[in-house]
């Protein structure tokens, strides 16, 4: 599937939580002929086959087996994460404060808290409902799809002008509405039940998040930039799905993975710091008629492209960036390097990517943090510490990372998709 700007924007708009991102990515895969596998069933895989696996509704691994696949060939793995910083609604969410109906939330990841103030926000996620089978409750995905809450800031006239007001979650309750005396003590569950057309006491639990429902929009004097919530890291998820559905590799195994929970440390059953990747790939080799020895041999000749957004140079804060090693929008994808190994990149993998970019005329840049600033990390180092395969970290340059609204250059997503397609095809 070639890059399509409108398709990308539609994916961004609809993928409001990791659950929704997996559903939307799965639809693209299904349209491209990928078959869904169930982890509770035996896998019988074929050369030339296209498959995908979903775990816990928020992990996705799509893979295709080359028509000329041989057990000695390695795997080309692209990995990303689908979660973004936001606010998660607590189980007992109802707060009545001075006539307002508010929601009790906790911060998910590391959002720029001040960017969430005074803007229309919505709610989406997964809701668990009663069923006739106690071991299999009903699972419903939910997205209000419209503004339903807002977090109000304090006016400067009554704030303490001698200091910056702290932006902490306990002072950032989303307002759902106004109390009028008719609401129940479980008013949020009443709201949710009405949205889902169920009884309020049929709701057992939920994983619901407050998200910015601003529309994805082109901007800049020539429309050369794009603004959207959740660009970190749905840019990578969309690029991987586009590339694997549009590639035509004849040899080896290609895979595209979207993990959950990167923003909170990767350590979960569907996070990068788990055995789920090893589990899936062992199942793949078993489904092709081979065992652990062949799997381990293949990993030694495999390559991992870890994808996450990179810090784009901000003209308002130039002193926070390395003078010679910063990246800007619309100049190509960013190769991310750090001697601390917060990025998994090394010179060998950089050389491979550079040669791919040069062969296919794909623009690229190199990023390193300011020498006095450690910066962040991502899934590359986590995966490469668990699998004996060479890895590299890359992504599109991103302005306003972890804000409620982020910005990229229009050309960079296209560059990333082209590189990943070449990565899957080249053997």
FENPE-V136279 format. One record per backbone hydrogen bond with DSSP energy under -1.0 kcal/mol. CO is the residue of the C=O (numbers start at 0). NH is the residue of the N-H. Records with the same first field share a line. If there is no record, write none. Layout:
CO=NH + NH
This chain:
3=7
4=8
5=9
6=10
7=11
8=12
9=13
10=14
13=15
16=20
17=21
18=22
19=23
20=24
21=25
22=26
23=27
24=28
25=29
26=30
27=31
28=33
29=32
34=51
37=40
45=48
48=64
49=34
50=62
51=36
52=60
54=57 + 58
58=54
59=257
60=52
61=255
62=50
63=253
64=47
65=68
69=72
73=252
74=302
75=254
76=304
77=256
78=306
79=258
85=107
86=209
87=105
92=103
94=101
96=99
98=178
99=96
100=175 + 176
101=94
103=89
105=87
107=85
110=112
111=114
112=115
113=116
120=147 + 148
121=210
122=143
123=208
124=141
125=206
126=139
127=203 + 204
128=137
132=135
137=128
139=126
141=124
148=120
149=174
150=117
154=157
158=160
159=162
167=170
168=171
173=102
176=100
185=189
186=190
187=191
188=192
189=193
190=194
191=195
192=196 + 197
198=201
199=202
201=129
204=127
206=125
207=88
208=123
209=86
210=121
216=226
218=224
219=222
223=409
224=218
225=407
226=216
227=405
229=233
230=234
232=236
233=237
234=238
235=239
236=240
237=241
238=242
239=243
240=244
241=245
249=67
251=65
252=75
253=63
254=77
255=61
256=79
257=59
258=81
260=265
261=264
265=267 + 272
267=270
269=259
271=273
274=278
275=279
276=280
277=281
278=282
279=283
280=284
281=285
282=286
284=289
285=288
286=44
290=294
291=295
292=296
293=297
294=298
295=299
297=300
298=301
301=389
302=76
303=391
304=78
305=393
309=397
313=316
316=319
317=320
324=367
326=312
332=364
333=394
334=366
337=340
341=377
345=349
346=350
347=351
348=352
349=353
350=354
351=355
352=356
353=357
354=358
355=359
356=361
362=332
364=334
366=336
369=372
378=382
379=383
380=384
382=385 + 386
386=388
389=303
391=305
392=335
393=307
394=333
395=309
397=311
398=406
399=402
401=111
405=227
406=398
407=225
410=414
411=415
412=416
413=417
414=418
415=419
416=420
417=421
418=422
419=423
420=424
421=425
